[in-house]
Amino acid sequence: MNFSKEEKQYIRQYGLSPEEVLRQIQMIKKNKVNTTILEPATIGNGIIRLSADEENKFLNYFETQKDKFHLQKFVPASGAATRLFKDWNFFYKNYQPGRDYYERFVKKHQLSSMESDLDDFLNNFPGFAFYQDLMTTLQENLPGFFQLDENEQAWQLIRFTLADEGLGYLNKPKALIKFHRYNQNEIRTALEEQIQEALAYTITTDKPAKITFSIHPSQQQNFDDYINNLKPNNAVKIETTNQKASTDAVMLDAENNLVKDEKGQIVFRPGGHGSLIYNLQDLDSDIIFIKNIDNVQKGKAQNISHRYKKILAGYLMNLMAESKKYLELLRDEKPIHEALQAIEDFAKNQLNIHFIEGYESLNNSGKRKYLAYKINRPIRVAGMVKNTGEPGGGPFWANDKNGLKSLQIVEKAQIDPQDFHQQTIMAKATHFNPVDLVLSIKDFEGHKFDLTEYINPEAAIITHKTYKNKPVKVYEHPGLWNGAMDGWNTVFIEVPNDTFSPVKTIDDLLKPAHQQS
């Protein structure tokens, strides 16, 4: 494909290069998944199950060592509430009060996030943290609400939750949806709960808690206004960051033509959460906690999440100390024989590193260089929960971009749906990725790694969506905790399922983790 002079100029002005756009086009046309999983990571084979004594050991290690580090929390929060309210929105747009019956309509259209029984739906509605706001809006705009037929009441509740004449939740980011009600005066959004968590494990003796939200540029003003209106708290520093336009990606139509707008300009769209590796690169903390915006708990249920975040961080701090000790020896070319064996054992057994074929035939100098190359890289310690059927990725042994066996987090979308063998391996996964990560992004001398060096470009994902009601194929960059961290040293640790309570659909907010007092 050849670009015109005007197209090249437009691409460069946008922040990309013609070569990058061509690469994306070729990847979409190729439409072949390249991630090869070898076997699931399981307890004792890639996933660590800590004993109670070990948990306490790393928890205490975190508490005694945290003041030596700059800690930060990073929360991907650009997602709109559209998927959260998918069923409600369908009901709002298609249900006809006075003609349709709630129960028949919900059953016919398989609206799984809505109660199938009308009475249950109406009785459970006060459980939502935004209920009082909604009642105030209804009183102002629809004072005869309680005189309506119950079928129409259901429609009006959803209408005034979603529509701009009500709470306008359909067009709000998920981060700003009210998730939890503690009492009449304390109701927290997902964003506020994430801030409370940051206060629990990123604050140190002389440094405030620090949290960064990645948000969509179109929501910048909404976030700024919301954050500025929060009660002042000098114990926490809140920042926002936008996904870079230079990480946007192209789409192809059914005939593999570039999708263009009515002016003939190439249409770019956000390139998926893998784009955030560049935002992560901009952070300057020693240890970074990552958690999705919708995975929060309420009240005392948060304590268990705080505990295991500290345990994961304590484990990482210990790995960092060991890595530093061995890398300093390797830098000074001191280790030989027994000392070299200790470093090899650490690399294999603690960092899960598989060596290249022929490593044993290298002389001591060659071994030292190879060990330093493999150990001196970013580290991620990731919590894994037992698989209970949640959709999403999991921990696997897979081939990295150099063909070496390594621990990876792999999404279902990365696996060829037509490959029975690969699908069989995927189905045997015992654990699930809740996005519970603690990261080290600096080397043993305190310099930031260039995180882009560890991306596996072949782990990109091609998704199928619609644009102006027409099917399109979309390029997405290798996922942030998937192919974007392909070359990181990785440790998986089992954490309790109670640490994972995501809000993917609105009815999830009625589950115990979000309701208990």
C-alpha positions as CSV (number, residue, x, y, z in Angstrom):
1,M,0.0,0.0,0.0
2,N,1.3,3.4,-1.0
3,F,0.3,6.6,0.9
4,S,-0.2,9.9,-0.8
5,K,1.8,12.9,0.2
6,E,-1.2,14.3,2.1
7,E,-1.8,11.0,3.9
8,K,1.8,10.8,5.0
9,Q,1.6,14.3,6.3
10,Y,-1.7,13.6,8.2
11,I,-0.2,10.4,9.7
12,R,2.9,12.3,10.9
13,Q,0.8,15.2,12.3
14,Y,-1.2,12.6,14.2
15,G,1.9,11.4,15.9
16,L,2.5,8.1,14.0
17,S,4.8,7.2,11.1
18,P,3.7,5.7,7.8
19,E,5.9,2.7,8.6
20,E,4.0,2.0,11.8
21,V,0.6,2.3,10.0
22,L,1.8,-0.1,7.4
23,R,2.9,-2.5,10.1
24,Q,-0.6,-2.4,11.7
25,I,-2.2,-2.9,8.3
26,Q,-0.1,-6.0,7.7
27,M,-0.9,-7.4,11.1
28,I,-4.6,-7.0,10.6
29,K,-4.4,-8.6,7.1
30,K,-2.3,-11.4,8.6
31,N,-5.0,-11.9,11.2
32,K,-3.1,-14.8,12.8
33,V,-2.7,-15.2,16.5
34,N,1.0,-15.8,17.3
35,T,0.9,-16.5,21.1
36,T,1.7,-20.2,21.7
37,I,0.9,-21.5,25.2
38,L,2.7,-24.6,26.3
39,E,0.8,-25.4,29.6
40,P,-1.1,-23.7,32.3
41,A,0.8,-22.3,35.2
42,T,-0.4,-24.1,38.3
43,I,0.5,-24.3,42.0
44,G,4.1,-25.6,42.2
45,N,4.6,-25.1,38.4
46,G,4.7,-21.4,37.9
47,I,2.3,-20.2,40.7
48,I,3.5,-19.9,44.3
49,R,1.1,-20.7,47.2
50,L,2.6,-19.0,50.3
51,S,2.2,-20.5,53.7
52,A,0.8,-18.4,56.6
53,D,4.3,-17.9,57.9
54,E,5.6,-16.8,54.5
55,E,2.8,-14.4,54.1
56,N,3.6,-12.8,57.5
57,K,7.3,-12.7,56.6
58,F,6.7,-10.7,53.3
59,L,4.1,-8.5,55.0
60,N,6.6,-7.6,57.7
61,Y,9.3,-7.1,55.1
62,F,7.1,-4.6,53.3
63,E,6.3,-2.7,56.4
64,T,10.0,-2.5,57.4
65,Q,11.3,-1.7,53.9
66,K,8.7,0.6,52.3
67,D,10.3,3.9,53.5
68,K,13.3,3.1,51.3
69,F,11.1,3.2,48.1
70,H,8.9,5.6,46.1
71,L,5.6,3.8,45.9
72,Q,2.8,4.6,43.4
73,K,-0.5,3.2,42.3
74,F,-1.5,3.2,38.6
75,V,-5.1,2.7,37.7
76,P,-6.3,2.3,34.1
77,A,-9.6,4.3,34.2
78,S,-10.4,5.4,30.7
79,G,-13.3,3.0,30.3
80,A,-16.8,4.5,29.8
81,A,-19.7,3.0,31.6
82,T,-21.2,1.8,28.3
83,R,-20.5,-1.9,28.9
84,L,-21.5,-1.6,32.6
85,F,-25.0,-0.5,31.5
86,K,-25.3,-2.5,28.2
87,D,-28.5,-4.4,29.2
88,W,-30.0,-1.3,30.8
89,N,-29.3,0.8,27.8
90,F,-31.0,-1.8,25.5
91,F,-34.0,-1.8,27.8
92,Y,-34.1,2.0,27.8
93,K,-33.9,2.3,24.0
94,N,-36.2,-0.5,23.0
95,Y,-38.7,-1.1,25.8
96,Q,-42.1,0.6,25.3
97,P,-43.9,1.4,28.5
98,G,-47.6,0.6,28.2
99,R,-47.1,-2.0,25.5
100,D,-44.3,-4.3,26.9
101,Y,-44.2,-6.2,30.1
102,Y,-40.9,-6.1,32.0
103,E,-40.5,-9.8,32.7
104,R,-41.4,-10.9,29.1
105,F,-39.1,-8.3,27.6
106,V,-36.1,-9.2,29.8
107,K,-36.5,-12.9,29.2
108,K,-37.0,-12.5,25.4
109,H,-33.8,-10.4,25.0
110,Q,-31.8,-12.4,27.6
111,L,-30.8,-9.3,29.6
112,S,-28.7,-11.2,32.1
113,S,-27.7,-8.2,34.2
114,M,-31.4,-7.5,35.0
115,E,-33.5,-9.3,37.5
116,S,-36.0,-11.6,35.7
117,D,-38.7,-10.8,38.3
118,L,-40.1,-7.3,38.3
119,D,-40.6,-7.2,42.0
120,D,-37.0,-8.3,42.6
121,F,-35.8,-5.6,40.3
122,L,-37.8,-2.8,42.0
123,N,-37.0,-4.1,45.5
124,N,-33.2,-4.4,44.9
125,F,-32.9,-1.0,43.2
126,P,-32.4,0.9,46.6
127,G,-29.3,-1.2,47.0
128,F,-27.5,1.0,44.4
129,A,-25.4,3.7,45.9
130,F,-26.8,6.3,43.5
131,Y,-30.4,5.5,44.5
132,Q,-30.9,8.7,46.6
133,D,-29.5,10.9,43.8
134,L,-31.9,9.2,41.4
135,M,-34.9,9.7,43.7
136,T,-34.1,13.4,44.0
137,T,-33.9,13.7,40.2
138,L,-37.2,11.8,39.8
139,Q,-38.9,14.1,42.4
140,E,-37.8,17.1,40.5
141,N,-38.7,15.8,37.0
142,L,-41.3,13.2,37.5
143,P,-43.2,13.8,40.7
144,G,-45.9,11.2,39.8
145,F,-43.4,8.4,39.6
146,F,-45.0,6.3,42.4
147,Q,-48.4,6.5,40.8
148,L,-47.1,4.8,37.6
149,D,-47.6,1.2,36.7
150,E,-44.7,-0.9,38.0
151,N,-43.6,-1.8,34.4
152,E,-43.2,1.9,33.6
153,Q,-41.5,2.6,36.9
154,A,-38.8,0.1,35.9
155,W,-38.3,1.9,32.6
156,Q,-38.2,5.4,34.3
157,L,-35.7,4.2,36.9
158,I,-33.3,3.2,34.1
159,R,-34.1,6.2,31.9
160,F,-33.3,8.7,34.7
161,T,-30.1,6.7,35.6
162,L,-28.7,6.7,32.1
163,A,-30.1,9.7,30.2
164,D,-28.7,13.3,30.4
165,E,-32.0,14.6,31.8
166,G,-31.2,12.3,34.8
167,L,-27.9,11.2,36.3
168,G,-26.3,10.9,32.8
169,Y,-24.5,7.7,33.8
170,L,-24.4,6.2,30.3
171,N,-21.9,8.9,29.2
172,K,-19.8,9.0,32.4
173,P,-16.6,7.1,32.9
174,K,-16.9,4.1,35.2
175,A,-14.5,5.7,37.6
176,L,-17.1,8.4,38.5
177,I,-20.1,6.1,39.0
178,K,-21.2,5.9,42.7
179,F,-20.3,2.4,43.8
180,H,-20.7,2.2,47.6
181,R,-23.0,3.8,50.2
182,Y,-21.6,3.8,53.7
183,N,-24.3,6.2,55.2
184,Q,-26.3,9.1,54.0
185,N,-23.3,11.4,54.1
186,E,-20.6,9.0,52.7
187,I,-21.0,7.6,49.2
188,R,-17.9,6.7,47.2
189,T,-17.3,6.4,43.5
190,A,-14.9,3.8,42.1
191,L,-12.3,6.5,41.9
192,E,-12.6,7.4,45.6
193,E,-12.3,3.7,46.7
194,Q,-9.1,3.4,44.6
195,I,-7.8,6.5,46.5
196,Q,-8.6,4.9,49.8
197,E,-6.7,1.8,48.8
198,A,-3.7,3.9,47.7
199,L,-3.7,5.5,51.2
200,A,-3.5,2.0,52.7
201,Y,-0.3,0.8,51.0
202,T,1.5,3.6,49.1
203,I,1.9,6.1,51.9
204,T,5.3,6.1,53.7
205,T,6.8,8.0,56.6
206,D,8.0,11.0,54.6
207,K,6.1,10.7,51.3
208,P,2.3,11.0,50.6
209,A,0.3,8.3,48.9
210,K,0.5,8.7,45.2
211,I,-2.1,7.5,42.6
212,T,-2.3,8.1,38.8
213,F,-5.4,7.4,36.8
214,S,-5.2,7.0,33.0
215,I,-8.2,8.6,31.5
216,H,-9.7,9.5,28.1
217,P,-8.9,13.1,27.0
218,S,-12.5,13.8,26.5
219,Q,-13.1,13.2,30.2
220,Q,-10.3,15.4,31.4
221,Q,-12.5,18.2,32.6
222,N,-14.9,15.9,34.3
223,F,-12.1,14.2,36.2
224,D,-10.4,17.5,37.1
225,D,-13.7,18.9,38.4
226,Y,-14.4,15.8,40.4
227,I,-10.9,15.6,41.9
228,N,-10.9,19.3,42.8
229,N,-14.2,18.9,44.6
230,L,-12.9,16.0,46.8
231,K,-12.2,16.8,50.4
232,P,-8.6,18.1,50.6
233,N,-6.2,15.4,51.8
234,N,-2.5,16.2,52.0
235,A,-1.7,12.5,52.6
236,V,-2.4,11.7,48.9
237,K,-1.3,13.0,45.6
238,I,-3.7,12.4,42.7
239,E,-2.6,12.7,39.1
240,T,-4.1,11.9,35.7
241,T,-2.5,10.8,32.4
242,N,-3.9,10.4,28.9
243,Q,-3.2,7.6,26.5
244,K,-0.9,9.1,23.8
245,A,-2.3,9.8,20.4
246,S,0.8,8.3,18.9
247,T,-0.4,4.9,20.2
248,D,-3.7,5.0,18.3
249,A,-4.3,2.4,15.7
250,V,-6.1,1.9,12.3
251,M,-9.1,-0.2,11.2
252,L,-9.7,-2.1,8.1
253,D,-13.1,-2.8,6.6
254,A,-14.4,-6.2,5.3
255,E,-12.4,-5.8,2.1
256,N,-9.2,-4.9,3.9
257,N,-9.4,-1.2,3.0
258,L,-8.4,1.4,5.5
259,V,-11.4,2.9,7.2
260,K,-11.7,6.6,6.4
261,D,-14.1,9.4,7.4
262,E,-16.4,11.4,5.2
263,K,-13.4,13.8,4.4
264,G,-11.3,10.9,3.2
265,Q,-9.0,11.0,6.3
266,I,-7.7,7.8,7.9
267,V,-9.7,7.0,11.1
268,F,-7.6,6.3,14.1
269,R,-8.9,4.8,17.4
270,P,-7.3,4.1,20.8
271,G,-5.0,1.1,20.5
272,G,-6.1,-0.8,23.6
273,H,-4.7,-0.9,27.1
274,G,-1.3,-2.0,25.8
275,S,-0.8,1.6,24.8
276,L,-0.5,2.4,28.5
277,I,3.0,0.9,28.6
278,Y,4.1,4.4,27.4
279,N,2.3,6.0,30.3
280,L,3.9,3.6,32.6
281,Q,7.3,4.6,31.2
282,D,6.6,8.2,32.2
283,L,6.2,7.2,35.9
284,D,9.3,7.6,38.1
285,S,8.5,5.5,41.2
286,D,10.5,2.5,42.3
287,I,7.4,0.2,42.9
288,I,4.1,0.5,41.1
289,F,0.8,-1.1,42.0
290,I,-1.6,-1.8,39.2
291,K,-5.3,-2.5,39.6
292,N,-8.3,-2.0,37.3
293,I,-10.7,0.8,38.2
294,D,-13.7,-1.5,38.8
295,N,-12.0,-4.0,41.1
296,V,-12.8,-2.5,44.5
297,Q,-14.3,-3.7,47.7
298,K,-16.4,-2.0,50.3
299,G,-15.5,-1.2,54.0
300,K,-13.9,-4.0,55.9
301,A,-13.8,-6.2,52.8
302,Q,-10.9,-3.9,51.6
303,N,-8.6,-5.1,54.4
304,I,-7.9,-8.4,52.8
305,S,-7.0,-6.7,49.5
306,H,-4.7,-4.3,51.4
307,R,-3.0,-7.2,53.1
308,Y,-2.2,-9.1,49.9
309,K,-1.1,-6.0,48.1
310,K,1.5,-5.5,50.8
311,I,2.5,-9.2,50.7
312,L,3.0,-9.0,46.9
313,A,5.1,-5.9,47.3
314,G,7.1,-7.4,50.1
315,Y,7.9,-10.4,47.9
316,L,8.9,-8.0,45.1
317,M,11.1,-6.0,47.4
318,N,12.9,-9.2,48.5
319,L,13.4,-10.2,44.8
320,M,14.8,-6.7,44.1
321,A,17.3,-7.0,46.9
322,E,18.4,-10.5,45.8
323,S,18.7,-9.3,42.2
324,K,20.7,-6.3,43.2
325,K,23.1,-8.4,45.3
326,Y,23.8,-10.8,42.4
327,L,23.9,-8.2,39.7
328,E,26.6,-6.3,41.6
329,L,28.6,-9.5,41.8
330,L,28.2,-10.0,38.1
331,R,29.1,-6.4,37.3
332,D,32.3,-6.8,39.2
333,E,32.9,-10.2,37.5
334,K,33.4,-11.9,40.9
335,P,31.2,-15.0,40.8
336,I,32.9,-18.3,39.8
337,H,31.9,-21.9,40.4
338,E,29.8,-22.1,43.6
339,A,28.8,-18.4,43.5
340,L,27.8,-18.6,39.9
341,Q,25.7,-21.7,40.7
342,A,23.9,-19.7,43.4
343,I,23.0,-17.0,40.8
344,E,21.9,-19.6,38.3
345,D,19.6,-21.2,41.0
346,F,18.2,-17.8,41.8
347,A,17.5,-17.0,38.1
348,K,15.8,-20.4,37.5
349,N,13.9,-20.9,40.8
350,Q,13.1,-17.4,41.9
351,L,12.7,-15.5,38.6
352,N,11.5,-18.5,36.5
353,I,14.1,-17.8,33.8
354,H,14.7,-20.5,31.2
355,F,18.2,-20.4,29.7
356,I,19.1,-20.6,26.1
357,E,20.2,-23.9,24.6
358,G,24.0,-24.2,24.9
359,Y,24.2,-22.1,28.1
360,E,26.2,-24.9,29.8
361,S,28.9,-24.8,27.1
362,L,29.6,-21.1,27.8
363,N,32.7,-20.1,29.7
364,N,32.4,-18.3,33.0
365,S,32.6,-14.9,31.3
366,G,29.9,-15.8,28.9
367,K,27.7,-17.1,31.7
368,R,28.1,-13.9,33.7
369,K,27.1,-11.8,30.8
370,Y,24.1,-13.9,30.0
371,L,22.9,-14.0,33.6
372,A,23.3,-10.2,34.0
373,Y,21.3,-9.8,30.7
374,K,18.5,-12.0,32.0
375,I,18.3,-10.8,35.6
376,N,18.6,-7.1,35.0
377,R,15.2,-6.3,33.6
378,P,11.8,-5.2,34.9
379,I,10.1,-7.5,37.4
380,R,6.4,-8.1,37.9
381,V,4.8,-10.0,40.8
382,A,1.2,-10.8,39.9
383,G,-1.5,-12.1,42.1
384,M,-3.6,-14.9,40.7
385,V,-7.0,-16.1,41.9
386,K,-8.6,-19.5,41.5
387,N,-10.5,-19.8,38.2
388,T,-14.2,-19.6,38.8
389,G,-15.2,-19.1,35.2
390,E,-14.6,-15.4,34.8
391,P,-13.9,-14.3,31.2
392,G,-10.4,-13.0,30.6
393,G,-6.8,-14.0,30.7
394,G,-4.8,-16.4,32.9
395,P,-1.3,-17.5,33.8
396,F,0.5,-19.8,31.3
397,W,3.9,-21.0,30.3
398,A,4.3,-19.7,26.8
399,N,7.0,-19.0,24.3
400,D,8.3,-15.4,24.5
401,K,9.3,-13.3,21.5
402,N,12.7,-15.1,21.5
403,G,11.1,-18.5,21.5
404,L,12.1,-19.3,25.2
405,K,9.7,-20.7,27.7
406,S,8.5,-18.1,30.1
407,L,5.6,-17.1,32.4
408,Q,3.0,-15.0,30.6
409,I,-0.5,-13.7,31.2
410,V,-2.4,-14.7,28.1
411,E,-5.9,-13.5,27.0
412,K,-8.3,-15.8,25.3
413,A,-8.3,-13.4,22.3
414,Q,-4.6,-14.2,21.8
415,I,-5.3,-17.9,21.2
416,D,-6.3,-19.3,17.8
417,P,-10.0,-20.3,18.2
418,Q,-9.5,-23.0,15.5
419,D,-6.5,-24.6,17.2
420,F,-8.0,-27.4,19.3
421,H,-4.8,-28.2,21.1
422,Q,-4.3,-24.6,22.2
423,Q,-7.9,-24.3,23.2
424,T,-7.5,-27.5,25.3
425,I,-4.6,-26.0,27.2
426,M,-6.5,-22.8,27.8
427,A,-9.4,-24.7,29.2
428,K,-7.1,-26.5,31.7
429,A,-6.2,-23.2,33.4
430,T,-6.6,-23.4,37.2
431,H,-6.2,-19.7,37.9
432,F,-7.3,-16.4,36.5
433,N,-5.7,-13.0,36.1
434,P,-7.5,-10.4,38.3
435,V,-5.0,-7.6,37.2
436,D,-3.3,-7.5,40.6
437,L,0.2,-6.4,39.8
438,V,3.2,-5.0,41.6
439,L,6.0,-3.8,39.4
440,S,9.7,-2.8,39.6
441,I,10.6,-0.6,36.6
442,K,14.2,0.4,37.6
443,D,17.4,-1.5,37.3
444,F,19.7,-2.4,40.2
445,E,21.5,1.0,39.9
446,G,18.2,3.0,40.1
447,H,17.9,3.8,36.4
448,K,14.6,3.4,34.6
449,F,14.4,0.6,32.1
450,D,13.2,1.4,28.5
451,L,10.0,-0.6,28.8
452,T,9.4,-0.6,25.1
453,E,12.4,-3.0,24.7
454,Y,10.4,-5.8,26.3
455,I,7.2,-5.6,24.1
456,N,6.4,-8.5,21.9
457,P,4.9,-6.9,18.8
458,E,3.7,-10.2,17.5
459,A,1.3,-10.5,20.6
460,A,-1.0,-7.8,19.2
461,I,-4.7,-8.5,19.2
462,I,-7.0,-8.2,16.2
463,T,-10.6,-7.5,17.3
464,H,-13.8,-7.3,15.3
465,K,-16.0,-4.3,16.0
466,T,-18.4,-2.0,14.1
467,Y,-17.8,1.5,12.8
468,K,-20.9,3.4,11.6
469,N,-22.8,0.1,11.7
470,K,-20.3,-1.6,9.4
471,P,-18.0,-4.5,10.5
472,V,-14.3,-3.5,10.9
473,K,-11.1,-5.2,12.0
474,V,-9.2,-3.3,14.6
475,Y,-5.6,-3.4,15.6
476,E,-4.8,-3.4,19.3
477,H,-1.3,-3.1,20.8
478,P,0.0,-6.1,22.8
479,G,-1.9,-5.8,26.2
480,L,-0.3,-3.9,29.0
481,W,0.1,-7.0,31.2
482,N,0.2,-9.4,28.2
483,G,2.6,-8.9,25.3
484,A,3.7,-5.4,26.5
485,M,5.4,-7.2,29.4
486,D,6.6,-10.2,27.4
487,G,10.2,-9.9,28.4
488,W,9.8,-9.0,32.1
489,N,10.9,-11.4,34.9
490,T,7.6,-12.7,36.2
491,V,6.4,-14.3,39.4
492,F,2.8,-15.5,40.0
493,I,1.5,-15.8,43.6
494,E,-1.9,-17.1,44.5
495,V,-4.2,-14.6,46.3
496,P,-7.7,-15.1,47.8
497,N,-10.7,-14.8,45.5
498,D,-12.0,-12.2,48.0
499,T,-9.5,-9.7,46.6
500,F,-11.3,-9.8,43.2
501,S,-14.7,-8.3,43.0
502,P,-14.9,-6.5,39.6
503,V,-18.0,-4.5,38.5
504,K,-18.4,-5.5,34.9
505,T,-22.2,-5.2,34.7
506,I,-24.3,-3.0,37.0
507,D,-25.9,-5.9,38.9
508,D,-22.4,-6.7,40.2
509,L,-22.8,-3.8,42.6
510,L,-25.6,-5.8,44.4
511,K,-23.1,-8.6,45.3
512,P,-21.9,-9.0,48.9
513,A,-18.4,-7.4,48.4
514,H,-20.2,-4.1,47.4
515,Q,-23.1,-4.3,49.8
516,Q,-21.9,-5.3,53.3
517,S,-21.9,-2.6,55.9
